[in-house]
Amino acid sequence: YGAVALFADRARVAGGSFTLSEANRELVVDLCRRLDGIPLAIELAAARLTVLSLEQIAARLSDRFRLLREGSRMGSPRQRTLRATVDWSYELLPEPERALLRRLSVFAGGFSLEAAESVCSGGSVDETEVLDLLGRLVRKSLMAVQDRGGVARYSLLETIRQYGWEKLSDAGEDQMVRDRHCRWFLQLAEEAEAEFRGRKQSAAFARLELEHDNLRAALAWSTDQPDADATLRLTSAMGHFWRQHGYYSEGLAWLKRALELSAGANPLRGKALLWASTLALELADYSAAERYGTESVASAQEGGGQWELGFAQHILGSVAFRMDEMEQAAQFLRSSFTAFQQAGTTWGLALGYQSLGLLSWATGDYDRALETADEGLRLFRMSGDDEQVASSLRLLGSVHLTMGNFTTASAVLQECLALFERLGAKRSVAHANNDLGILARIRGDLDEAKRFHTASLQGFRQLNVHQGVGYALVELALLALTEKDVASALSTINESLIIFRDVKDRAGIVKCLECRAASEFQEPYRAAMLLGAAEALRESIQNPIEPYLRDWRESIVVTAVQALGAKEYDLAYSEGMSRSLDEVVGFCLEGRWPPIGSTGSREEPKPLIAGHPRNNSGR
């Protein structure tokens, strides 16, 4: 508050029109923070309000020494510019402190003692003296130190860091220090990667999150050189972290750059292709995911081992699964399982069982899904991979939910959510919240359901996971229908339907069509047509309706039959089955519905007999 008050006072003295208000207070607070609370820097920034707006000043702080170079004529020469003041302080330092300070400017977002010793020692800075030198810089208020979980974490004031960066270049040390910095964080990333699938994974992920800014700086340096080997190694080591913590777009951008720098097939490039495919899949860019995945399979077949081949085939199977190509998904996932068996690793076998369980669940073989998912869970527990333990729990919870085992589903999904939250797996947390919201709605706790689905929606939106947003929205639409809020339901269904159409998620479109049918109780012919279109799509992608939704869907059927009569219902239903998917989606989104009976079905209307989806919804 003192810094903000100083800024407002100096702005008033400068004679400008600036007035501190609620509208600009947050920006002033941020500006003072970025200036490290240094009084002179704040005074000089406030003086610039006579010629620049507050927003312009904030935007120019990356070059603060140029921005803040004119001060009051009343001060001593060293107080008239920010640079002069820092110059004066810098020149007072003994050479070892000056050398360390300028070398420390290579770090972004803080650093550990060990990193400073490795990266910044040499010449006048003896490695054994780095700790004492850091202490002196802290006492002189040129840097800060914080306790992070019992470990000291150091950081330069941003103003001092920018100054040190210039001095590092002037001293001709920038190449050497940045090389050391890159090597240190490459080693850190590779050591963390070795722990991603075991009992130390939580600490490993946390370590990379803490050093993420430094890892970005190392990547920027390796790509600028360019150093293809270092870039491939670093991006490959970070792929799992990027996926786990939701950095899909950023990670894929770095991986693309790494792949552009490399040429020819080699195991390291194949590993980068694996993670590029994985992150493209998370972003629902299926064509890119398939392209990278196909190249990674070829790379594994040429020079990789069975484990690499199994994982590459697993990714391609996941791509096919997301695209609702179940036969192709089954082929890839079974080939992946065979490769993992030949590799003989517990983790690979566990992933194989988990994937086959997911496939069985999606295609309605629930007993088989329970059996394989449970075996995957057992093996993941043996390996100590809590992330995959949580993923297996989510699959088991979903299968139990689908089968109506709600008490078991609740316990399993709650355990899954707690694990994902502890690991910081943001996307998976959003999925687990959505699953628990479905369970709460089925049990009649609509407030709890809304809480879970809203948390899920917020999580997916923060991560920019459009497909996840679509699934959270369609569940919120179901809630709105349950509460008889049809207008809200229609709006939410349409938003979800647009997402699923754009990412080509046909299973999601099915859910939207059935929800839309439930909202059309005043237009029973439309409702019946939508049910027919949804059933045709379910059959084409081998996606049976979940057992817990059968009664709900049957209630829509009964309402429509009562309003139309059996013959008219069958006509509408068959018309829906004969329409193209693009046509039906267009009717929903554009609101221009065809006249009743305007197109004939490709087949005769099906009679009201057992086995008709109207009497046996969900098969």
Helices and strands as residue ranges (DSSP letters): H 2-14, H 22-34, H 39-47, G 48-50, H 54-59, G 61-63, H 64-67, G 77-79, H 82-91, H 95-104, H 113-120, G 127-129, H 130-139, E 143-148, E 151-156, H 158-170, H 174-193, H 201-210, H 212-224, H 228-244, H 248-261, H 267-282, H 286-303, H 306-322, H 326-343, H 346-362, H 366-383, H 386-403, H 406-423, H 426-442, H 446-463, H 466-482, H 486-503, H 506-519, H 524-541, H 547-564, H 566-578, H 581-590
